[in-house]
Amino acid sequence: MTKVLYLHGFASGPQSKKAVYFASQLSQAGIDCAVPDLNQPDFFSMTLSHQISTALSCAQKLNAKKLVLIGSSMGGLLATILAEQYLDVSALILLAPGFGITSRWPLFLGSADALATWQKNGSRNFMHYALGREAPLSYEFVRDLEKHPLAMSRPEEIKLKNRALIFHGIDDQTVPYDNSAAVQSNNPGVELIKLEDNHELVTSLPQIWQKSRQTIAPETVLK
């Protein structure tokens, strides 16, 4: 039976709008879905390595014969790393995936010198939408990314062994649509769906679900 592991984005959580929407739709379709909290061991100490460990533990508990990964933003980067290096997946669905994070620091942080300031101070505050307030994140988050080649790669350098379905809004101000387009151009197994939406993709969720459902469990799609 197909089971789904949903991976939320940076400074988000299991109760994000997209996570709740997908969990609800999958439940109605009779498909088990797990949504782990990736702020591990806590947001301050969170790293990509910790997220990988958390997701792998959750995938093991799912014990799925067919596993689908859905990843949003940084969760999309995480899902791709898991599929490429750790897990055998039947489908990979990415929502505005956070490829090229290290080449986007000025855009992500708001200025060219913000990364150096973060390193000097040892931590930096980010708006954490699950908490509803700003919260500090250690600079170790940045250092840890160096352990993961896919996270360090520019989008045009990424080569994937897995097929993937990517949804990306052309008005995305957080992760440019062109990042996903660059990945798609070098990977024939990637299908890129361009949406009239921003990074949140909330208004496009019904469209995303209908297309995703065909990929996750085509036998459940009503004729």
JONOR-V667603 format. One line per field, one symbol per residue. ss: DSSP state (H for helix, E for strand, C for the rest). phi: phi as a letter, one per 20 degrees, with the letter a starting at -180 (. if undefined). psi: psi as a letter, one per 40 degrees, with the letter a starting at -180 (. if undefined). A space follows every 50 residues. Layout:
ss->???
phi->???
psi->???
//
This chain:
ss->CEEEEEECCCCCCCCCHHHHHHHHHHHHCCCEEECCCCCCCCCCCCCHHH HHHHHHHHHHHHCCCEEEEEEECHHHHHHHHHHHHCCCCCEEEEECCCCC HHHHHHHHHCCCCHHHHHHHHCEEEEEECCCCEEEEEECHHHHHHCCCHH HHCCHHHCCCCCCEEEEEECCCCCCCHHHHHHHHHCCCCEEEEEECCCCC CHHHHHHHHHHHHHHHCHHHCCC
phi->.fccdddfeflcafefgfffffgfffffemdfcdcfeeecfbfgefcfff fffffffffffflefcddddcdlffffggfffffcccedebcdcdlfefm ffedggffenafeffffgffenbbecfdffembfbecffggfffgffcgf feffgfefcdeefbdddbefdfedcggffffffffdcgeddddecebdff mffegffffgffffefbgfeffe
psi->hhihhhhiahfaieeiddddddddddddefhhhhgihegieiddehiddd ddddddddddddfhdhhhhhhhbdddddddddddddihidihhhhfifif ddeeddddeeidedddddddddiihihhdddfiiiihieddddddeehdd deiideehhidiiihhhhhefhedhidddddddddegdehhhhhigiadd edeeddddddddddddgdeehh.
//
